[in-house]
Amino acid sequence: MNRIKTTIDTGGNKPVLVFLHGFCESKQIWEQFTHPLQTHYRLILIDLPGFGDNTEPQPNYTMESNAAYVREVLAALAIQKCVLIGHSMGGYVGLALAEKYPEILLGLVLFHSSALPDSAEKKESRNKTIEFIKKNGVATFMDTFVAPLFYEGNREKNQSAIQLLAQIGKKGTPAAITGTIAGMRDRPDRTEVLKNIPCPVLFIAGKQDPAVTLEQTLQQCYLPAISHALFLDQTGHMGMFEHPDLTRKWIVGFVNSLDLSI
């Protein structure tokens, strides 16, 4: 597989920001969000295995194998240091990358994401989702999956985003989607990674996030040696759509606070 073909790279000799999408998403979710950043940063938007243009079947879809894939992409692009921004599952992958290749990261943004493992209840929910998809198909699943990720009061104004996300998810194969659910289900506790991470961390959390709760973020945001946190009221799991200007501003402020000369 040509990993460069599944990646958007704006190029240039500028600080590198790597954006990783969440479950049933693709690099497409970041295109509009990152457009204002192109002047000052080199942007890398990656399709994780199984999604977007990266559809070659994989032996597994673990967070560790996804992190290895990201490492290969960065090596192919001759990128040695970057700030990584991971939405939801993308944050899980970012933490797996931080565990094995901490020297790569100048900063980490956990955008509605968590170092905590799935609870027993959450694992059971994921198992039921796998069985639902096997029985009813990806399209039926996506028709009901996306909208609840947005805060109820934000859904009407984000109808185009909801439709876009559903369309992106429906392009995924059942094997990739159920394999990725299993990969998220089986990921380990990485709170020790946060405790020992050598770079600053920015947490972006929605107070009404149904997927990564405010309580979960509060359990973790004090763990890194240097951390920043943005808590968004009337916000669910999709801050890049629900509050694009504010979340982008915080990411820029966070990046500008880092020592990018290393």
C-alpha positions in Angstrom: 0.0 0.0 0.0 1.2 3.5 -0.8 0.7 5.2 2.5 1.2 8.6 1.1 -1.9 8.2 -1.1 -4.1 7.8 2.0 -2.7 11.0 3.5 -3.1 14.7 2.9 0.1 16.6 3.4 0.2 20.4 2.9 4.0 20.4 2.8 6.4 23.1 3.6 9.1 23.7 6.2 6.8 24.5 9.0 5.8 23.0 12.4 3.9 19.7 11.7 0.4 19.0 13.0 -0.9 15.5 12.5 -4.7 15.0 12.7 -6.2 11.6 13.4 -9.9 11.0 12.9 -12.2 9.0 15.1 -14.2 5.8 14.7 -16.2 5.6 11.4 -14.6 8.9 10.3 -11.9 9.8 7.8 -9.4 12.5 7.2 -12.2 14.3 5.4 -13.6 15.5 8.8 -10.5 17.7 9.3 -10.3 19.3 5.9 -12.5 22.4 6.6 -11.5 22.6 10.2 -7.8 22.8 9.4 -8.0 25.0 6.3 -7.2 28.2 8.3 -4.1 26.6 9.7 -2.3 26.0 6.4 -0.5 29.3 6.4 1.5 28.6 9.6 1.7 24.8 9.8 2.4 21.7 7.8 -0.7 19.6 8.1 -0.8 15.9 7.9 -4.4 14.3 7.7 -4.3 10.5 7.8 -6.9 7.9 7.0 -6.5 5.2 9.6 -6.7 1.6 8.5 -10.2 0.6 7.3 -11.5 4.2 6.7 -11.6 6.8 4.0 -9.1 5.9 1.2 -7.3 3.4 3.4 -9.5 0.3 2.6 -6.9 -2.5 2.2 -8.0 -5.3 4.6 -5.9 -5.6 7.7 -5.1 -8.7 9.9 -6.4 -6.7 12.9 -7.5 -3.2 13.8 -5.9 -2.7 17.2 -4.9 0.7 18.4 -1.3 -0.5 18.5 -1.4 -1.6 14.8 -3.0 1.8 13.9 -0.2 3.6 15.8 2.4 1.5 13.9 0.7 2.6 10.7 0.9 6.3 11.7 4.6 5.8 12.6 5.2 4.4 9.1 3.4 7.3 7.4 5.4 9.8 9.3 8.6 8.0 8.5 7.7 7.9 4.8 7.2 11.7 5.0 10.5 12.1 6.8 8.7 13.7 9.8 10.7 13.2 13.0 8.7 15.5 15.4 5.0 16.6 15.4 2.1 17.7 17.4 -0.6 15.1 17.2 -4.3 15.9 17.4 -6.5 12.8 17.9 -10.3 12.8 17.9 -11.9 10.0 20.0 -10.4 6.8 18.6 -7.6 9.0 17.1 -6.7 9.9 20.6 -6.5 6.2 21.5 -4.1 5.7 18.6 -2.1 8.8 19.7 -1.7 7.4 23.2 -0.5 4.1 21.7 2.0 6.0 19.6 3.1 8.0 22.7 3.6 4.7 24.6 6.0 3.2 22.0 7.4 6.3 20.2 7.3 9.2 22.8 10.2 10.9 21.1 8.0 11.8 18.1 5.5 14.0 20.0 6.1 17.6 20.8 2.5 17.8 22.1 -0.7 15.7 22.2 -4.3 16.9 21.9 -6.9 14.5 23.2 -10.0 15.8 21.4 -12.9 14.1 23.1 -10.7 11.1 23.9 -9.4 9.1 26.9 -6.6 7.0 28.3 -9.0 5.0 30.3 -9.9 1.4 29.2 -13.5 0.4 28.4 -15.6 -0.5 31.4 -17.2 -3.9 31.5 -20.5 -2.2 30.6 -18.9 -0.4 27.7 -17.3 -3.7 26.4 -20.6 -5.4 26.5 -22.1 -2.5 24.5 -19.4 -2.8 21.9 -20.0 -6.5 21.6 -23.7 -5.8 21.0 -22.8 -3.3 18.4 -20.6 -5.8 16.6 -23.5 -8.3 16.5 -25.9 -5.6 15.3 -23.6 -4.7 12.4 -23.1 -8.3 11.4 -26.9 -8.8 11.4 -28.1 -5.5 10.0 -25.2 -4.0 8.1 -23.1 -0.9 8.2 -25.7 1.5 6.6 -28.4 0.7 9.2 -25.9 1.2 12.0 -24.7 4.6 10.7 -28.2 5.9 10.3 -28.6 5.9 14.0 -25.0 6.2 15.2 -24.0 9.8 14.3 -26.7 12.2 15.5 -26.5 11.3 19.2 -22.8 12.2 19.2 -23.9 15.9 18.9 -25.4 17.8 21.8 -29.2 17.8 21.2 -29.3 21.6 20.9 -26.6 21.5 18.2 -28.1 18.8 15.9 -30.3 20.9 13.7 -27.6 23.4 12.8 -25.2 20.5 12.2 -27.4 18.5 9.8 -24.9 18.7 7.0 -22.1 17.5 9.2 -24.3 14.6 10.5 -25.1 13.6 6.9 -21.4 13.9 5.9 -20.3 11.7 8.8 -23.0 9.1 8.0 -21.8 9.0 4.4 -18.2 8.6 5.4 -19.0 5.7 7.8 -21.2 3.9 5.3 -18.1 3.5 3.0 -16.5 1.3 5.6 -16.6 -2.5 5.3 -18.3 -4.6 8.0 -14.9 -6.3 8.7 -13.1 -3.0 9.2 -15.8 -1.5 11.4 -16.3 -4.5 13.6 -12.6 -5.1 13.8 -12.0 -1.5 14.9 -14.8 -1.8 17.5 -13.0 -4.9 18.9 -9.7 -3.0 18.8 -11.2 -0.1 20.9 -12.8 -2.6 23.2 -9.6 -4.4 23.9 -7.3 -1.4 24.3 -5.4 -1.3 27.6 -5.5 1.3 30.4 -3.0 4.0 29.3 -3.2 6.4 32.2 0.4 5.5 33.0 1.3 6.8 29.6 -0.3 10.1 30.5 1.5 10.2 33.8 4.9 9.7 32.1 4.3 11.5 28.8 7.3 13.8 28.1 5.2 16.4 26.2 2.4 18.7 27.2 -1.2 17.5 26.6 -4.4 19.5 25.8 -7.7 17.9 26.7 -10.8 19.1 24.8 -14.0 17.8 26.4 -17.7 18.3 25.9 -19.7 18.6 29.1 -22.5 16.6 27.5 -20.3 14.1 25.6 -22.1 10.7 25.7 -19.0 8.8 24.5 -16.1 10.3 26.6 -17.8 11.8 29.7 -16.8 14.9 31.5 -16.1 12.8 34.6 -13.7 10.6 32.6 -11.8 13.6 31.4 -11.6 15.1 35.0 -10.1 11.8 36.1 -7.2 12.3 33.7 -6.5 15.9 33.0 -4.2 16.3 36.0 -2.0 13.3 35.2 0.5 14.8 32.7 3.3 17.0 34.0 2.0 19.8 31.8 -1.6 19.8 30.8 -4.3 22.2 29.5 -8.0 21.6 29.4 -11.0 23.1 27.5 -14.4 22.2 28.8 -17.2 23.0 26.4 -20.8 23.5 27.7 -23.7 22.4 25.5 -21.3 20.2 23.5 -21.3 16.5 22.8 -18.6 14.5 21.1 -18.0 16.5 18.0 -16.4 19.8 19.0 -14.7 20.3 15.7 -18.2 20.8 14.2 -20.1 22.1 17.3 -17.5 24.7 18.1 -14.9 24.9 15.3 -13.6 28.4 15.9 -13.1 28.0 19.6 -11.6 24.5 19.5 -9.3 25.6 16.6 -8.2 28.7 18.6 -7.3 26.5 21.6 -5.3 24.1 19.5 -3.4 27.1 18.0 -2.8 28.5 21.4 -1.6 25.2 22.7 0.8 24.6 19.7 2.2 28.2 20.1 2.9 27.4 23.8 5.2 24.5 22.8 8.9 24.5 22.1 8.8 23.6 18.4 12.5 24.1 17.9 13.5 20.8 19.4 
